[in-house]
Amino acid sequence: MAEEFIIDKSLTDEMKYEEFISMIINLLDRGDNFLSNLGNFTAAFKQTFEKVSWVGFYLFDGTKLCLGPFQGKIACTTIELGKGVCGTSAKQLKTIIVPDVDQYPGHISCDSESKSEIVVPIIKKDTAEKTFLGVLDLDSTSYNSFNETDKKYLELLCKYLAEEIF
């Protein structure tokens, strides 16, 4: 396991993601418990990206999303499929970027300081079958914090987690 996880904060987001991916692959160990790995993932992510006020996982229990490892303020513990940004991402199995959470119909506000959000579904592909595992949720206290660069790299990271860690 890596002793330190330090990425230069002056880099562009794309450069941070590139470094983050190479470092996270070395940090996470598929032999470890997946919850421990997800915990280290959220800590490393929060440490790397200053724009992120909350990062965490909601894991699918077969019926609803349940709070998993996270970094940030306390959070909602369960979310129904189709409810809020996380539940909608889970139901549609697609990434959702929300520039202004106050403009998102049905947004579930766990933190009144949250202004923007991105949610990425985690899907494991076993040959022709897909298994929905949960979502990765990121919040920011600034508007318009997430974009197509975040989407691209977060989807790559979720694919890695689904295939190598879960």
C-alpha angles and dihedrals in degrees: 000000000000116000095210135023107201125158122176106256092207092068121103115261091254091054091046090053091050091052092040092055094051092046097044091054088058094043100050119069119200087210091064124084109280092232090056089050092049090049092054090045092056093045092050092046095050089047092052104043114052092187090067116090095174132019126175152125132260108199124208114238095187094271110036143003116270125197113260133176114334146159120221139042122345113289145202109283100211134023126188119230110265094023122113123339095304095047092046092049088050094049095045094037091223138114115260124200115196114191093186118021091198088065094051111099111236095008110172108224113208091157120034090205093062111109106167137020146186124199124190124190118229111221127176115208113210104184104293095348127084124208120198110220104172142279139285109225126195127183133187133195088222128075120248094014097145130061144158091294090058091045093051096049097037090053089051090049092048090050089052091049092048095048101037110023111030 
